[in-house]
Amino acid sequence: MFLDLSVSKKINIGIMGFGHIGRYIYENALDSNFFQVKAISDIGNIESLQYLLNNNLRNKNIGVHIDNNCFIYNADKTQFVHGVSPGDVPWDALGVDWVIDATGRFLDKEILNKHIIAGAKRVILASLPDNELDNIIIPGINESEINNQDQIISAGSSTTNALALMLKILNEYNEIECSSLTTVHSYTSDQPLLDIANPDLKRSRSAAKNIIPNVNLSSKWVEKILPDFKNKIFSTALNVPVQFGSLLDITTIFKNDIKNEEEINLIMDDAASKLPKLIKVINDPIVSSDVVGMKESIVFDRVGTLKIGENMVKTLTWYDNGYNHASRILDVISLYKDLK
């Protein structure tokens, strides 16, 4: 599924937005022989960002140094620039081919196109967009749909990747009539730690103290990626006071009856054997902290499978949101490697 890049030159990438997603992407690229991070753009100062790199990535000091306004890791040098929005950074002058926009702020295609005007060949959005882009590619789902004309692309979100994979796998075995998803999601950087005034009253409440119901748009985008699910799925979210590790709680009604829980578990065992980079199956009674540091799109919880009635099944699927999504973003870039 993923291309072998070991015999070809590295892909030159730039990252705009060096929050936790941007830092995870950088860390994953450092561990890879396939990518060269040529430039990083952020509104913060380089000293603060270096401190976060070495002290805040899953409690692992990755040993990044600063020299002449560059991040240095072994023999790799990455230029740091102070950019605020698309169009601020001359990507071509920095040798960047792909720009990863990880700001979480610029979700509109017209705005993202400013990266192209500034010299990037392609842009990948590290989250779901506000409107249609050239393509949305989900590893394990629709890699065959990449094409040479794609310039502005999304790799979805960690929740969208997990949901799409689960639905595709289950539907190929037994047609799904409808499915309801709740993502029990760790709190996010745009939530306040203390109560503050906010027009969205629920999101004005402290992320550290509350379970907060939230909107989730994964079902909307999965319906676009997998049209057979149109009007069959619904997604919502609960943001909980956990820093890392999230859970998909999915209730699915199938067209045909299901014998027992083990029938579903065996389906997921088979899927994991075919897509080991994307799917992990766990037979232990795990909790959210157990999946921290896992890069798979889904960590299927065998113990959590529950059959209800003849054709209804509840499944639990874990994921280290953000950390795993950084890997998927780089996977999507690798899928475009042979396109000119």
Buried (B, 14 or more C-beta within 10 A) or exposed (E): EBEEBEEEEBBBBBBBBBBBBBBBBBBBBBEBEBBBBBBBBBEEEBEEBBEBBBEEBEEEEBEBEEEEEBBBBEEBBBBBBEBEBBBBBBBEEBEBBBBBBBBBBBBBBEBBBBBBEBBBBBBBBBBBBEEEBBBBBBBBBBBEEBEEEBBBBBBBBBBBBBBBBBBBBBBEBBEBEBBBBBBBBBBBEEBBEEEEEEEEEEBBBBBEEBEBEBEBBBBEBBBEBBEEBEEBBBBBBBBBBBEBBBBBBBBBBBEEEBEEBEBBBEBBBBBBEEBEBBBBBBEEEBEBEBBBBBBBBBBBBBEBBEBEEEBBBBBBBBBBBBBBBBBBBBBBBBBBEEEE
